[in-house]
Amino acid sequence: GDVDKLAFCVRSLIVQAASDRAVGMTSLAKCAFVRARKQKGPLSPVWFNEECRMKRKMFIEAVKRGEAKHACQFLRKESRRCNRATKRSYKRQQCAVFLDRLFKKDPQ
């Protein structure tokens, strides 16, 4: 009786909050990658910011210049560390947006 109604209400609240495109939990927002119409090359994730781009560029330039292996490895690790941290903070922010929308919904 009441437990079934409560479970249905909670489930419907979650589905409504998750269906917003900005949250990115539906089939409408499958891809977190965006590409400008004129841009060519690989897709850039939404969370890939200027700091990540700069560290990635430094790593690629070091490899092209033929720098020492340990220097390239260090730059690669720095680039990946930046990517992970930025992606983690983006996901944390998206989760906060989702939960905020979930709790703002009126149960009626």
Solvent accessible surface area in square Angstrom, and as a share of the most:
residue,aa,sasa,rsa
1,G,78,0.75
2,D,117,0.61
3,V,115,0.66
4,D,100,0.52
5,K,139,0.59
6,L,115,0.57
7,A,50,0.39
8,F,125,0.52
9,C,50,0.30
10,V,71,0.41
11,R,147,0.54
12,S,39,0.25
13,L,34,0.17
14,I,75,0.38
15,V,92,0.53
16,Q,98,0.44
17,A,1,0.00
18,A,13,0.10
19,S,55,0.36
20,D,54,0.28
21,R,155,0.57
22,A,60,0.46
23,V,10,0.06
24,G,37,0.36
25,M,119,0.53
26,T,38,0.22
27,S,82,0.53
28,L,119,0.59
29,A,29,0.22
30,K,169,0.72
31,C,78,0.47
32,A,47,0.36
33,F,92,0.38
34,V,92,0.53
35,R,128,0.47
36,A,61,0.48
37,R,244,0.89
38,K,191,0.81
39,Q,72,0.32
40,K,179,0.76
41,G,40,0.39
42,P,116,0.73
43,L,75,0.37
44,S,25,0.16
45,P,20,0.13
46,V,73,0.42
47,W,38,0.13
48,F,38,0.16
49,N,64,0.33
50,E,122,0.55
51,E,88,0.39
52,C,0,0.00
53,R,100,0.36
54,M,101,0.45
55,K,46,0.19
56,R,107,0.39
57,K,125,0.53
58,M,85,0.38
59,F,29,0.12
60,I,64,0.32
61,E,66,0.30
62,A,0,0.00
63,V,79,0.45
64,K,161,0.68
65,R,153,0.56
66,G,61,0.59
67,E,65,0.29
68,A,51,0.40
69,K,152,0.64
70,H,137,0.61
71,A,28,0.22
72,C,18,0.11
73,Q,86,0.38
74,F,122,0.51
75,L,29,0.15
76,R,112,0.41
77,K,123,0.52
78,E,38,0.17
79,S,3,0.02
80,R,118,0.43
81,R,123,0.45
82,C,11,0.06
83,N,34,0.17
84,R,124,0.45
85,A,48,0.37
86,T,21,0.12
87,K,80,0.34
88,R,131,0.48
89,S,53,0.34
90,Y,61,0.23
91,K,120,0.51
92,R,150,0.55
93,Q,95,0.42
94,Q,34,0.15
95,C,68,0.41
96,A,59,0.46
97,V,37,0.22
98,F,25,0.10
99,L,72,0.36
100,D,71,0.37
101,R,77,0.28
102,L,26,0.13
103,F,157,0.65
104,K,153,0.65
105,K,77,0.33
106,D,102,0.53
107,P,85,0.53
108,Q,190,0.84
